[in-house]
């Protein structure tokens, strides 16, 4: 990121908030514990997923998971951004990245990108049902499994059909798991992306969009 030398203070343009919600760090744990941020407001990028690194300006495979605040539906803007007022609706309790970000000097936020990030297991006792369920899910349906299957699709014709069938199977398994969690534990559908990350159906759709984009 290149700082704008002409700006030395926040002009409340909202451009930073319109680019999406921040990632959460260990320092932000209290915001969740106090109920200011709720599971329905968040989504998890799991370890092994591909994500854009803004400092390195490239897509990387995440070595650790990242919890982020969701964007408004149909928009990239953070859900807590009030466009009419050009203000944050949780400003007094805004996360670390929001406090660190200065569009005229990005060093502070660059220094904390992907460091000391908050994880789901930081929020629940190790022996809790939720923690055990998260760990079991990540072990049985890791993102790397999907990426590996898509690599097989790009290989020989004989392997393509088998790989597609495997992808359909893991998607069905994931769909069934999420439905069962809603029914058995009473977790709201809006909270699933926090507890178990984005659905494999969504990840597959995103991967396919990238592949189709590269073909055009």
N, C-alpha and C positions, 0 to 999 in steps of 0.2 A: 504494500500500500504506500502511496506517495502522499505525504501531508501537503495540505494546501497552505502555502506560506502567507496567503492574504487573510486567512481566518485565524483568529487567536482566541475566540470564545464561541460558545454554542449559539447558533442563530435560530435554533428551533425549526429547522427546515423539515425535520422528520425523515430525512433520507436514510439515516442509519436504521431507524425503526421499520422503514418500509422494505428493508432488505431481508427481514426475517428475525425471528426470536433468537436470543443468545443461548449459548451452551451454559450449563450450570457447573459450578465448581464446588469443592468441599465447603468453601466459605458460605455457600448459598444454602446449606443444609437446613439452617434455622428457618428460612423462608417457607420451606415445605412443612417443617415441624409445627410452625405457627398457623398453617392452613391458608397462607396467602397464595401460595401456588398449590394447586391440586392436581392429582393424576390426570384429570380430563384436560388440563391445560398443557400437558407435556407429551413428548414422544421420545423414544429411545432409539439411537443408532447403535446397534449391537457390535461387539468386537467381531472383526472379519468383514463388516460392510465396507463398501467403497464410499468415500466422502471427499468433498472438495476442501483442500487446505488453502485458505486465502493468502497466507504468507508465502508458501512455496509455490502457489499458483498452479497446482496440479491435483489430480485425483489420487488419493492414497487409500490403502487398506487400513482400517482402524485397528490398532493393537489393543485399545481399551474402548469400552463403550462410552457414549456421550448422551447425556440427557439434554434435550432442547425444549424451549418454549415453542408451542405451535404457532403457525401463521393463520391468519384469518382465511376462511374458506373462499377459494377463488382468488386469493391474493397472496403476495409474499410478505405482507406487513405483519408484524408481531400482533398477536391477539390483544395485547394490552395497549396498543397504540391508538389513541383517540385522534383521528385525522382532522376532525373539525376544530379541535383545540390545539392541535400540534403538541400533544402532551401524552405522557405515560400515565395510565390509570393506577399504576402501583409504584409511582416514582419514589416515594419514601422508602420502599422496600425493594427497589430494583436490584437485580442480580449483579454480581461482580463485574461481568463483562460490560454491562451497561454503564457502570460507574467508571470503568477504566477507559471507555471509548471516548476519544476526542478526535474529530475529523481533521483537525489541523495538526495533530501530532499523534500518530498511531502506535508509537513505540510501546506504550504501556499495555495496550491490548495485545499487540503482537507477542509480547513477552509471556503472556499467560495462555495463548491459544493451545488447546489440547494438553494442558498441564494441570495436574491436581483436579481432574474432572470428577464430578460426583457420579456415583454409580447407584443402581437400584439396591444393591446389597449393602450399601452404606446406610440405607434408610430402614431396613428391617432386621430384626434379630436373626442370627444365623440359623437357629433351629425353628424359625417360624414357618408356617405352611406356605406363605407367599414366597419367602426366600428359597425354600426347597423346590417350589414349583418353577420359579424363574431359572434356577440352576439346571433343573432337569430338562426344561424346554430348550435352553441354550445348548445343552449337550446333545440333545436328540435332533434338533432342527437348526443347525448353525448356518449362517449366510454363506459360508465358504462352500457348503454342499451345493447350493444353487449355482454359484460361479463355476464350480467344477463341471457340473452337468452342461452348462452352456458352452464350455470349452469342448465337450464331447460333441455337441451339435455342430460345432465348426470343423470337426474332423471328418472321418470317412463316412460315406453315405450309409453304410451298414450300421454304424453306431448312432446315427442321428435319431432314428425312430425310437430306439431303445432309450436314449437320453430324454427324448420328449415325453415318453411314457413315465419315466422316473420323475420328471418335473411335475407332471400332472398328479402323480401319486403323493409327492411331498406337499403340494399345494392342498390337496384334498385332506391330508393328514392335519395340516395346519388349520384349515377351515374348521374341521371337526373338533380339534382341540379348543379353539377359541369359542366355539359354540357351547362346548361342554363347560368351560370355565364360567361363561355367563350364566348358564343354567344352574351349575352346582354351587358356585361361590357368590353369585349375585354381583359380580363385577360388571359395571356398566360398559356397554360397547365403546363409549367415548374414552374409556380408560385403558383399553387393551393395548394401544400403541405405546403407552408408558410402561406397563407391566411386562409386555412381551415384544416390544418393538413393532415395527411396521409388518404387516402380514406378508407372507411369502408371495401371495398373489400380487401384492403391490410391488414387491421387489422384482418379480418376474416382469411385470408390466414396465417398470422403469428400465430394466436391462434391455428388454425388447425394443423400447423406444430409442435407446442409444444405438442399438444395432441397426434399426431401420433408418435412423438419422445418418449413420455413417455410410449407408448404401446409397442415399439420395444425393 
